[in-house]
Amino acid sequence: MRKFVPREKLSKKAKRELDKQARKMWGTLNPVTRKAADPGIYKRKRFRIEDYDSAGTFL
């Protein structure tokens, strides 16, 4: 059985190994693409003239 050693007393290399074991893999899922857009954020993208038809309604 392994002895318990506090994280503060571990070497840098041992801390990295612990961190590596604690991380979870997302697999094929990309968490950035799953984030919903915030409705309160200012959007820089402006509507272009090509996005409207001749009647002035958005396509």
C-alpha positions as CSV (number, residue, x, y, z in Angstrom):
1,M,0.0,0.0,0.0
2,R,1.3,3.5,-0.9
3,K,1.9,6.0,1.8
4,F,-0.1,9.3,1.6
5,V,2.2,12.3,0.7
6,P,0.6,15.7,0.7
7,R,0.6,17.4,-2.7
8,E,2.7,20.3,-1.4
9,K,5.6,17.9,-0.6
10,L,5.5,16.1,-3.9
11,S,8.1,16.8,-6.6
12,K,7.1,18.8,-9.7
13,K,7.2,15.6,-11.8
14,A,4.9,13.8,-9.4
15,K,2.5,16.7,-9.3
16,R,2.3,16.6,-13.1
17,E,1.5,12.8,-13.0
18,L,-1.3,13.4,-10.5
19,D,-2.7,16.2,-12.7
20,K,-2.5,14.0,-15.8
21,Q,-4.5,11.2,-14.0
22,A,-7.1,13.7,-12.7
23,R,-7.9,15.1,-16.2
24,K,-10.8,13.8,-18.1
25,M,-10.9,13.2,-21.8
26,W,-13.6,14.8,-23.9
27,G,-13.2,12.2,-26.7
28,T,-14.7,13.5,-29.9
29,L,-16.8,16.2,-28.2
30,N,-15.4,19.7,-28.4
31,P,-16.6,21.7,-25.4
32,V,-16.0,25.0,-27.1
33,T,-18.5,24.2,-29.9
34,R,-21.2,23.3,-27.3
35,K,-21.1,26.7,-25.6
36,A,-24.4,28.7,-26.2
37,A,-24.1,32.3,-27.4
38,D,-24.7,34.9,-24.8
39,P,-27.6,37.1,-25.8
40,G,-26.2,40.1,-24.0
41,I,-22.9,40.3,-25.8
42,Y,-22.4,43.0,-28.4
43,K,-22.0,41.5,-31.9
44,R,-19.6,43.2,-34.2
45,K,-20.9,41.5,-37.4
46,R,-23.2,43.9,-39.2
47,F,-25.9,43.0,-41.6
48,R,-24.8,43.4,-45.2
49,I,-26.9,44.8,-48.0
50,E,-26.7,41.3,-49.7
51,D,-28.5,39.8,-46.7
52,Y,-31.7,41.7,-47.5
53,D,-34.0,41.3,-50.4
54,S,-35.4,44.1,-52.5
55,A,-38.4,44.5,-50.2
56,G,-36.1,45.3,-47.3
57,T,-36.8,42.1,-45.3
58,F,-34.0,39.9,-43.9
59,L,-33.4,36.7,-45.8
